[in-house]
Amino acid sequence: MRRRGSGCESRWDLGFHSLTIGLTRGGDSNIDNPYIKTLSHRTKATLAAVARRAGVSIVTAPRALNAHSLVANATRDRIQAAQAELGYTPNLLARGLVQNRTATVGVVIPELANPFFVPMVSGIESVAANRRFLTIVGESRRQEAEERLYVEQFRQFRIGGIIASPATSRLDMRCPPASR
Protein backbone atom coordinates (compact mmCIF):
# COMPACT_ATOMS: atom_id res chain seq x y z
CA MET A 1 0.00 0.00 0.00
CA ARG A 2 1.49 3.33 -1.07
CA ARG A 3 0.30 6.90 -0.56
CA ARG A 4 0.85 9.44 -3.29
CA GLY A 5 -0.16 13.05 -3.52
CA SER A 6 0.35 16.24 -1.64
CA GLY A 7 -1.72 18.91 -0.04
CA CYS A 8 -5.35 18.05 0.45
CA GLU A 9 -5.63 15.22 -2.08
CA SER A 10 -4.24 11.74 -1.56
CA ARG A 11 -4.28 8.62 -3.69
CA TRP A 12 -3.84 5.25 -2.06
CA ASP A 13 -2.73 2.33 -4.24
CA LEU A 14 -4.04 -0.87 -2.72
CA GLY A 15 -2.81 -3.30 -5.36
CA PHE A 16 -5.92 -4.06 -7.38
CA HIS A 17 -7.98 -1.08 -6.12
CA SER A 18 -7.18 2.54 -5.59
CA LEU A 19 -8.92 5.17 -3.50
CA THR A 20 -8.76 8.91 -4.00
CA ILE A 21 -9.69 11.18 -1.13
CA GLY A 22 -10.04 14.90 -1.75
CA LEU A 23 -10.70 17.42 0.99
CA THR A 24 -11.19 21.15 0.81
CA ARG A 25 -11.37 23.66 3.60
CA GLY A 26 -14.74 25.41 3.76
CA GLY A 27 -16.92 26.37 0.84
CA ASP A 28 -17.69 24.30 -2.18
CA SER A 29 -15.08 22.65 -4.31
CA ASN A 30 -14.80 23.37 -8.01
CA ILE A 31 -13.77 19.76 -8.67
CA ASP A 32 -16.20 18.02 -11.04
CA ASN A 33 -15.21 14.49 -10.03
CA PRO A 34 -18.27 12.88 -8.32
CA TYR A 35 -15.99 10.52 -6.39
CA ILE A 36 -14.26 13.35 -4.55
CA LYS A 37 -16.41 14.68 -1.74
CA THR A 38 -16.15 18.13 -0.23
CA LEU A 39 -16.16 18.44 3.53
CA SER A 40 -17.27 21.82 4.73
CA HIS A 41 -16.98 23.38 8.15
CA ARG A 42 -20.22 25.30 7.67
CA THR A 43 -22.93 24.91 10.29
CA LYS A 44 -25.40 22.16 9.46
CA ALA A 45 -29.11 22.85 9.36
CA THR A 46 -31.10 21.51 12.29
CA LEU A 47 -34.56 20.02 12.46
CA ALA A 48 -35.64 23.00 14.56
CA ALA A 49 -34.50 25.35 11.76
CA VAL A 50 -36.50 23.34 9.22
CA ALA A 51 -39.59 23.53 11.45
CA ARG A 52 -39.17 27.31 11.91
CA ARG A 53 -38.72 27.86 8.16
CA ALA A 54 -41.83 25.78 7.37
CA GLY A 55 -43.85 27.45 10.13
CA VAL A 56 -44.63 24.23 12.01
CA SER A 57 -43.83 22.80 15.44
CA ILE A 58 -40.70 20.82 16.18
CA VAL A 59 -42.94 17.76 16.62
CA THR A 60 -44.55 18.06 13.18
CA ALA A 61 -41.30 18.36 11.17
CA PRO A 62 -39.91 14.87 11.91
CA ARG A 63 -43.35 13.34 11.46
CA ALA A 64 -43.57 14.83 7.98
CA LEU A 65 -40.03 13.77 7.04
CA ASN A 66 -40.80 10.22 8.22
CA ALA A 67 -44.03 10.14 6.15
CA HIS A 68 -46.34 9.96 9.18
CA SER A 69 -50.02 9.77 8.24
CA LEU A 70 -51.09 12.54 10.66
CA VAL A 71 -49.37 15.24 8.58
CA ALA A 72 -51.33 16.86 5.74
CA ASN A 73 -49.78 16.72 2.27
CA ALA A 74 -49.56 20.52 2.00
CA THR A 75 -47.71 20.70 5.33
CA ARG A 76 -45.41 17.84 4.31
CA ASP A 77 -44.59 19.66 1.06
CA ARG A 78 -43.75 22.87 2.98
CA ILE A 79 -41.48 20.96 5.35
CA GLN A 80 -39.73 19.10 2.52
CA ALA A 81 -39.20 22.42 0.70
CA ALA A 82 -37.65 23.90 3.87
CA GLN A 83 -35.49 20.79 4.22
CA ALA A 84 -34.20 21.16 0.65
CA GLU A 85 -33.69 24.91 1.00
CA LEU A 86 -31.67 24.58 4.21
CA GLY A 87 -29.84 21.42 3.14
CA TYR A 88 -31.00 19.50 6.21
CA THR A 89 -29.97 15.86 6.53
CA PRO A 90 -30.89 13.71 9.54
CA ASN A 91 -28.14 13.01 12.06
CA LEU A 92 -28.10 9.22 12.19
CA LEU A 93 -25.58 9.24 15.02
CA ALA A 94 -27.96 11.27 17.20
CA ARG A 95 -30.84 8.97 16.26
CA GLY A 96 -28.71 5.97 17.27
CA LEU A 97 -27.96 7.54 20.64
CA VAL A 98 -31.64 8.09 21.33
CA GLN A 99 -32.67 4.60 20.21
CA ASN A 100 -29.60 2.87 21.72
CA ARG A 101 -28.99 1.11 18.39
CA THR A 102 -28.22 2.08 14.83
CA ALA A 103 -29.76 0.96 11.55
CA THR A 104 -26.56 -0.88 10.76
CA VAL A 105 -25.63 -4.52 10.23
CA GLY A 106 -22.10 -5.62 11.04
CA VAL A 107 -20.73 -8.55 9.04
CA VAL A 108 -17.57 -10.39 10.08
CA ILE A 109 -16.05 -12.74 7.51
CA PRO A 110 -12.70 -14.55 7.45
CA GLU A 111 -11.51 -13.31 4.03
CA LEU A 112 -12.73 -10.56 1.72
CA ALA A 113 -10.97 -12.16 -1.27
CA ASN A 114 -12.63 -15.56 -0.79
CA PRO A 115 -15.19 -16.02 -3.60
CA PHE A 116 -17.54 -17.88 -1.24
CA PHE A 117 -18.18 -14.74 0.82
CA VAL A 118 -18.73 -12.28 -2.06
CA PRO A 119 -22.30 -13.38 -2.94
CA MET A 120 -23.09 -13.85 0.76
CA VAL A 121 -22.08 -10.29 1.64
CA SER A 122 -23.81 -8.99 -1.48
CA GLY A 123 -27.05 -10.72 -0.43
CA ILE A 124 -26.79 -9.41 3.13
CA GLU A 125 -26.17 -5.89 1.84
CA SER A 126 -29.11 -6.11 -0.57
CA VAL A 127 -31.58 -7.23 2.12
CA ALA A 128 -30.21 -4.66 4.59
CA ALA A 129 -30.44 -1.83 2.03
CA ASN A 130 -34.08 -2.73 1.29
CA ARG A 131 -34.75 -2.16 4.99
CA ARG A 132 -32.69 1.06 4.97
CA PHE A 133 -29.83 -0.46 6.98
CA LEU A 134 -26.17 0.27 6.36
CA THR A 135 -23.82 -2.72 6.12
CA ILE A 136 -20.30 -2.65 7.57
CA VAL A 137 -17.98 -5.55 6.73
CA GLY A 138 -14.99 -6.59 8.81
CA GLU A 139 -12.35 -9.12 7.76
CA SER A 140 -11.06 -11.30 10.61
CA ARG A 141 -8.24 -12.88 8.55
CA ARG A 142 -9.23 -16.15 10.27
CA GLN A 143 -7.89 -14.76 13.55
CA GLU A 144 -10.02 -15.32 16.63
CA ALA A 145 -8.70 -12.14 18.26
CA GLU A 146 -9.68 -10.04 15.21
CA GLU A 147 -13.13 -11.62 15.24
CA ARG A 148 -13.61 -10.75 18.91
CA LEU A 149 -12.41 -7.20 18.28
CA TYR A 150 -14.89 -6.63 15.43
CA VAL A 151 -17.80 -8.09 17.37
CA GLU A 152 -16.98 -6.02 20.45
CA GLN A 153 -16.58 -2.83 18.41
CA PHE A 154 -19.87 -3.49 16.63
CA ARG A 155 -21.56 -3.92 20.00
CA GLN A 156 -19.98 -0.70 21.30
CA PHE A 157 -21.25 1.18 18.24
CA ARG A 158 -24.74 -0.21 19.02
CA ILE A 159 -24.90 -1.98 15.67
CA GLY A 160 -28.48 -3.19 15.05
CA GLY A 161 -27.33 -6.71 14.19
CA ILE A 162 -24.18 -8.77 13.72
CA ILE A 163 -23.72 -11.57 11.22
CA ALA A 164 -20.51 -13.53 11.62
CA SER A 165 -18.84 -16.43 9.89
CA PRO A 166 -16.62 -17.40 12.81
CA ALA A 167 -13.14 -18.85 12.59
CA THR A 168 -14.07 -21.05 15.57
CA SER A 169 -17.33 -22.56 16.74
CA ARG A 170 -17.19 -20.69 20.07
CA LEU A 171 -18.17 -17.21 18.91
CA ASP A 172 -21.51 -17.30 20.76
CA MET A 173 -19.74 -18.15 24.04
CA ARG A 174 -17.38 -15.19 23.75
CA CYS A 175 -20.04 -12.60 22.98
CA PRO A 176 -22.88 -12.46 25.49
CA PRO A 177 -25.92 -10.42 24.42
CA ALA A 178 -25.59 -6.69 24.96
CA SER A 179 -27.55 -5.32 27.88
CA ARG A 180 -30.23 -2.81 26.94
N, C-alpha and C positions, 0 to 999 in steps of 0.2 A: 504494500500500500504506500503510495507516494502522494505528497501534497505539492501542487504547483500553484503559482499565482501570487499576487501581491495585493496589498491594499485591502479592499473590502470584498474581493471576489476570490474564491478558492476553487480548485478543481482537484478532486480526489480520484486517483486511478486505483480501482479495486480489482485489477485483473480483467475480468470479463465485463464489468460494469463500471461506469464512472458517474460521479455525482458532482454537480456544480451548485455551489451555494453563493448567492449574491446578496449582499446587504447594503442598504444605504442608510444614511443618518437623516431622519426627518424628511417630510415631504414625499412626493411621489417620484418614482424613478422614471427616467425616459427610456429605459431598456424595454424593447419590444418582445423579448423572449418570455413566453408564458411559463417557462420552468424556473425562472428566477423570480422569487417573491421579494417584495419590498416590505421591510419592517419599519414602522413609523412609531415615533415616540409621542404622537398626538394623543390627546385624551379620547378614550373610547366613549361612545354614546351609551347611556344607561337606559334601563327600562323605564325609570321615572321620567327621563327626558322625553322618551317616546310618548308616554302617557300625557305629559304636559302639552307636547306639540299637537297631539290628536284631540286634546280637550276631554280626556276621560280619566277615570280614577286609576290608581296604580294596580288595583285588583282586576280591572277590565282588560288592560293591555296584555298581560300574559294569557288570559283566557282567549282573547282574539287570536293571538299568535299561535296558540295551541289548538286552534279550530274548535273551541268549545261551543256547544249548541246554544248557550244562553246569550251569545253576542249577536246582535243584528248584523246583517251583511253590510249595510252602509257604515256602521261603526267599525267593523272589521276592515273595510277598505280604507277608512281614514287612518286607522292604526298602522296598517301595512304601508301606506303612503308615508307616514311619519317615520316608520322603521327604515324605509329605503332612503328617505331624504337625509336622515341622521347617520345612516350607515350602521345601525344597531345590529349586532350579532349576539346571540345568547352566550353567556359565560358557562360553559359546560363544567368547568372546575367548581364554580360556586354551586351549581345544581347538584353535583356529586357530593359536596360537603353537606348540603341540606338533606339529601336522601340517604347519605352514608353508603352510597355505591354509585358507580358510574355505568353508563351504557357502553361498556367495553367488555370484550371477551379476550382473555389471555390464552394463547396457545403455546405450549412448550413441546418442541419436537427435537429428536436427537440430531438430525442433520438437515440443513436447508437444501443441500445439493442432492439428497436422496430422492429419486424419481417417485418413490412410493408416497412421500409426504406432500408432493406438489398438488395432486388433485384433491387430497384430503384437506389441505389448508385452503385451497380455492373454494371447495364446497362449504367449509366452515365460514369463510369470509362472505360468500354469497348469501347464505342463510342469515348471518348476522347483519349484513347490510340491508336486507329486506326488512329487518326489524329495527333499523336505524341504530345498530350497534357498531362500534369501531372494533377492529380486530388488531391485536398486537401479538406478534410472533417472536418467541425467544428460542434460540438454538442452544441446547444443553451440551452438544458435542459428546454425547453419551457419558457425561460426567455427572455423577449423583449430586455432587456439591453444587454444580451449576443449576441443576434441576431445582434443588431446594431453594437456591437464591432467587430464581425466577418466580417460583410459586410464592415465596415469602414477599417479594417485592410486589407481585400482583395483588396479594392480600392487603398489603400496606396502602396501595393505591386505590383500594376498595373496588377492584375490578368486579364487574357484575357476574362473571363466570370464568372458570379456568378449565381448559381442556388440555390434558397432558398425555403424551405417549412416553411413559416412564422408561428410564434405562434399567430400573429394577422393579420388582413387583411390590415393593414396600412403600410406594409413594403415599398411599392413603394413611399409613401409620405415622408418617413424618409430618403430615399437614392436617392437624385437627381443624374442624370447622371454625371459621372466624366468629367471634362473639359479636352480637348485634346490640 
